[in-house]
Amino acid sequence: MLSACGSGSRPGNHSGQDLSDQALLADTLENSLFEFIIDPWYPLNIDTINGGYISAFERDWTVAENAQMKALVQQARHVWSTAFIYEHYPERKEFLGYAAHGFRFLRDAMWDKEYGGFHAYCEPDGTQTARSINDKLIYGQAFAVYGLSQYYRMSNDQEALQLVKKAFFWMEEHGHDQEHGGYFEFLRRNGTPYHADEPNQTGERDSPARGLKDYNSSIHLMEAFTELYRIWPDSLVRERLEEMFYLIRDTFVHPDGYLQLYFYPDWKLVTPQSMNDLSERNFRFTSHYTYGHDVETAYLLLETAHFLGLCEDEKTHKIAKRLVDHSLESGWDQMAGGFYDAGIISEGKIKIINNHKSWWGQVEGMNALLMMHQLYPEDPNDYYGKFLKSWKHIDTYLIDKEYGGWFNNGLDTYPESKNRPKSHIWKTTYHNTRGMIRCIMMLRGENEY
């Protein structure tokens, strides 16, 4: 398996008392990780009857009455999370079993045996029906690669390696743009990409982003190929990983430090006005600052640079720093801490258009802040102080101390989140397990990057 450059160090230059405080904080985060993330979810969400992982739980962890379909992204994220937990807590051997359980579901229920690639959805019992067999998203394929790669690295299960290779080559054949680079997001079931002027088969996929190249699938393709390259350092995998790395770093990231969201296939930027016209001002598809993705991208760029052997790449470090700095400048709550979901430029000023503080954006922010402190311990932005404030915000407003788990959004700006479902197809343990474990490692000086 691939080894990479670099070794861990404790954040910044601190006194013995500071190091002691960091060790105590690491223990606090670790206790919270198990009490409020790992133990509420597992093994409760293991579907022992139908395979895979149960999709939907209410706030009190009762199974939702209206069962959601099982989604590829959700299933693959749980495979990744359980294998990641096993990697860092190998004494918890049951988690390798939970990951194997999810792998079998991806193999047997989610892989399209007729056309290849993974189905985006299946019924709760693992079968396909007219409502679940529809178009495919490259975003979902990326998470399947991500989860399977992590599982293989922990298990050495050769079936998993063969399946992830099949998935990569399917994406190469159908999703990759051989002319301009990058990947098409919206694909028919047979893998043929949709273009902007072609109607989709389902309303769900009839997106204004159809035919465009978008930020979200692109950053997660880079993330997935990084994990794949660790287990299979194939020349084509490296070529695609480098391609996505440089596209994200040098094309998607604006020099001011934020992700530009949508591009035409030839990498011409879709202007904010054009995107507004395409989306009919549907917020999700407008051009805006998406702070959670920006800080997450800072981390993912540094991770990919590490495994590509670019550990001392000053340009990547500066771009990652700028992504975090811009988010702090325009999307950080100075009073309570935490990153808002979204902002725009309005009349020359930054305006917050969504003040929710999503669970995933907060933990990605906490991880990115501590990484920045490791790289720039004396920076006037005081990354460590903001990391501490971020954790306090999470502990106060996101963690459900009554039932366990995390709320969807911070209660300080969205108190209605208190009684929302604790789990659904877009809310798993992937973001907060990774972020919490990485912060624990950094506080203990055990991280590689």
N, C-alpha and C positions, 0 to 999 in steps of 0.2 A: 504494500500500500504506500501511497505517496507520503513522503515527509516534507516538511516545509521549514522555512527559516524562522528564526526568532525564538525568544523565550520570555517567560513572564517576569513581571516585577511588580512590587507593590505600588499603588498609585502615589506618585509624587515623592517629595523628600520630606519625611515627617519624623518627629521625635518618637521615642519609645512609647510614650503615652498615646500618641496618635495611632501608632500601629496596634496598640492594645485596643483602642476604641474601634478601629477597623475590624479587628478580629471579633470583637463582641457584636458589631453590626452584622458581620457575615453570619454569625450564629443566629441572630435575630431573623435575618432574611431566610436562612435555611429552615428555621422552625416554621416561619410563615409559609414557605414553599410547600412543606408537607401538610401543614394543618389546613391551609385554605386553597390549595391547588391540587396536589397529588392525591391526598386521601379522599376528598369529596368525589373526585372523578373516577378513580380506579379502585376496585374493579367494577364499580357500579355501572359504568357505561359499556362494559363488555357484553355484547349480545351473544349469549351462549346458545340461543335457539336458532337464530338466522345467520349468525356470523357478522363480522365487522363490529362497529361501534354504534350504540344507540344515539340518535341525533339530538333529540329534544328533551330537556328537563325543565321543570318549572323552578321558581326561586328556591323552593324547599326540597329540591332534588327528587320530586315525584316525576314519573314519566309523563310527558305531555299527552293529553287525551288524543289530540289530532296528530298522529305520527307523521313526522316529516319524511320525505324521501331521504335516502342516504346519498350524500354528495361525494364525488371523488375528492374534492379538496379537503373536506372534513375527514374522510376516512384516511387519506394519505397523511394528513397532519398528525392524527393520532398515532399512526405507525411511526412517524418520525419522533414524536414526543416520547413515546414509551421506550423506544430504542435509545434516545438521548438520556432519559432518566437512568436507564440501565448502564449506559456508558459511565456516568458520573457516580452512580450508587450501585456498583456491581453486586453488592451483597443482597440487593433486592432482585433476585433472580426471576421473580414472577414477571417483571416488566419485559424481559426478553420474550417470555411466553405471550404477553399481551401484544407485543409487536408482531410476533409470528402469526398470531390469530388474525391481526389486521392484514398482514401480507397475504394470507390465504384468501381473504375476502377480495382483495384487489385482483389477485390472480384468477379466482373462480367466478366472481360476480361482476367485477367492473371492467375487465378486459373484454373488448369487442372481438369475439371469435370469428366474426365474418369479415370485418373490414380492418381489424387491428386498431391500435390506440385504445384509450380508456374511455368508457362511457362517462358522461358528466354526472349522471344520476342513475340510481336504480330504486326500486320499491323497497320499503323497509325489510321485506323478506328476502331481498337479494335478486329478485326477478326483474325482467324488463317488460314494460308495457308501453302502450302508445304514448303515454305522457312522459315516460322516462327516456325512451330512445329518441334522441334528438341530436342537434348539432353538437360538435365538440369544441372545447376551448383549449387553446394552448396553455393557458394559465393552469388548468387542471392537470394537464399532462406534466407540466413542470413540477407540481407538487407530488405527483406520483413518483417521478424520478428522485425527488428530494427524499421522500420517505423511504423508498426502496433502497436507496444508496446508504442511508444511515443504518437501516436494518441489516443490510448485507455486511457493513463494516463491523457490526457487533456480533453477527451470527455466523458469518462465512457460509451462509445458505446459498448454494450454487444455483438453485432455482430462482432465487431473488436476483442474482446477478444476471442470469439469462433474460429474465423478464425486463429488467431495467435497460439492458442493451436493446431489446426489441422496441421498447418505448422510445429510446433515443433515436434509433434508426427510423422509426415511424415518423417522429417529429422532423427528422432531417428530410425525409422524402416528401412530406405533405405540408409542413408548416414553415419550413425555412425558405426565405426569399433568396434564391440563388443569384439574382441579379443585383439587388441592392443591399443585401444583408439584413439581419434581424429576422423576426418571425411574424407571421400573420396570426392574429388572435382568434378569429372566427372561422371555423372550418365546418363543412358538411360532415355528416356521419362517415362518408367514405374518405374524408381527408382533404377534399378539394376546398381551397380557400374561398371565402366570400369576398367579393369586391364591393366597393361603395354603392354601385348602382344596381346591385342584385338584391331582391327581397329575400328575407330569410324564411325558413319553414315554420318557425315558431315565434310567437309574439315576444317571448322572453329574450330571444336572440336578436330581435329587430332593433338593434342598438344604433344610435348615431355614430358610434365608434367603429361600426362595421367597415372593413376595408382600410382602417388606419392602423398604425403601430402605436401602441400605448405604453405608458410608463409602468403600469402595475404588472402586466405580464412580463415585461422586459426585465425588471429588477428581480423577479422571482425565477426567470430563466437563468439569470446569472447565478443566483443563489443555488438553484438545483444543479447546474453544471459544475459549480464549485464542489458540491458534495459528491457528484459523480466522478469528477476528476481525482478525488482522493482515493477512490476504490478502483478506478480504471483509467490510468493515465495514458489513454489512447491519443494519438496525434490529432484526430478529428475532434475529439472532445475538447482538447486544449484549444484548437482553432476556434471552435464555437464559443468557448468560454472567453477567450481573449476578445473575440468579436463583440460579445455582449458587454464585457467590461469596458471596452473603449467607447462603444456606443453610449453607454449610460454615463460614463465619466465625462466624455468630451462632446456629446450631442444632447442627451436628455438634460444634463445639469446646466442650468444657466450660469454664466459667470458670477451673478450676484448671489448664487447659493440656493437655488430651488429647482425642483424638477419641472421641466416643460412637459406637458402631459401627452399631447397627441401630435403625430407626424403622418404625412402622406407616405406611401410606400417608398418614394425616392428620397425620403428624409427632409423634405421641405416641411417646415413647421406649419401646423394648422393654427392660424392666428386666433386670438381670443374672440374676435367678432365672428370669424367663420365658424368657430366651435359653438358659439351662441346660436348662430343660425341653424347649424346642423342639429343641435340638441333641443331647439325651441326653448332654450333656457332651463332645461332640466339640469338642476344643480350638479348632479353626479357627473355630467359630461361637459360641464363648462371648464374653462381654463381658470384655475385658482391655485392658491398655495395649499398643499396638503401636508401639514406639518409632520404627522406621524410617518408618512412615507418618506419625507425628506430626512428625518433623523434615522429611520431604518436604513435608507440607502447609504448614509454615511457609514454605518456599521458594515453593510454588505460589501461596499467597495473596499474597505480595509480588510475584511475577511478574504475576499477574492484575491486582492493583491498579495496577501500572505501566502496563499497556496499556489499562486503563480510565481512565487519567488521574488516579488517586487516589494519586499518589506520596507526598504528604505526609500521608496519612491516618494519624493517630496511633493510632487504635483498631486498625487492621490491624497496624501495627508492633508494638503491645503484645501483641496476640494471638499473632502469629508468635513474638515473643520468649518468651512464656509457654509455647508448645509446645516450644521448644528447652530452656527452663529446667527444665520438668517432666521432660523426658527425661534431662537431666543429673542431676537430683536423684534420680531413681528407676531409671533404666535405663543409667547410664554406669558402665563398669568403671574404678574409680579407680586400679587398679594398672596394667593393661596398656593401658587406653584402649579405645575402641570402645563401641558401643551394643548391649545385649542385644536379643533379638528381642521378648520379651514378659514382662509382669508383671501381677500382680493385687493387689488389697487383700485380705489374709487376716488376720483377727483384729486389724484396725486397723493393720496394717503392710504395707508393700509387699513382695511376694514375687516373685522372678524365677521364672517357670514355664518359660521357654525361654531358656537361656543361650547358644544359638548366636548368632553374629554374622554375619548374612548379608552377602554381598558388596554387595547393593544398599543395605541399611540403613546400611552404613559410609560409602559414598560420598555418599549423601544427607545423612548426618550431617556429613561433612566440608564439603560445600557450605553447609549451613545454618549451621555454626559460623563460617565465614569471612564469610558475609553478616551474621550478628549482630555480628561484630567491626567490620565497616564501619559498622553503624548505632550500635553502643554500644562504642566502642573502649576506654573507661575502666571498663567494667562489672566488678564484682568476680568475676564468673564466669570471667574471663580466657578469652574465647572463642578468642583467637588461640593461647594456649598449648594449649588443648584441640584446636584444629585441628591444630597440629603433632603432638600426641600421637596424634590420629586417623590422620594420614598415616603416622606411624611404625608404628602397628598394622597398617594396610593393607599397607605395604611389607614388614613382617616376617611376617605371618600369612596374608595373602590372596593375594599375588602369587606365582604359580608360576614361580620363577626357572629351573627346569629345562626346562619345556616351553612356557612362556608362557601367558598368560591368567590369570584369577583363579579361585581356588577358590570353591565355593558358599558356604562358611562359614569363618570364621577358625579356623586350626588350633590356636589356643591353648585354645579350649573345645570344639572338635569335630575332633580330629585325623583321624577317619575320612573327613573331606571331601577329604583329599589325593588319593584314588584314585577319586573320583566323577567322572561325566561333566563335561566342561568346557563343554558346550553342550547345551541341551534347550529345549523349547518355552517354558519360563518363564525361561530365562537367555539373554539376548542382550547387546548392547553399549549398550543405551539408557541405563541408569542410570549406568554408570561412564564412558561417553564424555561424557555431559552434565556429570556432576559434575566430572570431571577438567578438561574444557575451561573450565567456569565458574570453577573455582579458579585455573587459569592466568590467565584474564582478570582476575580480581580482584586477584591478586598483581601483575599488570602495570598495574593501574589502567585497564583497557580495557573494563570492564563498564558497561552502562547501568543496571543495577539489581542 
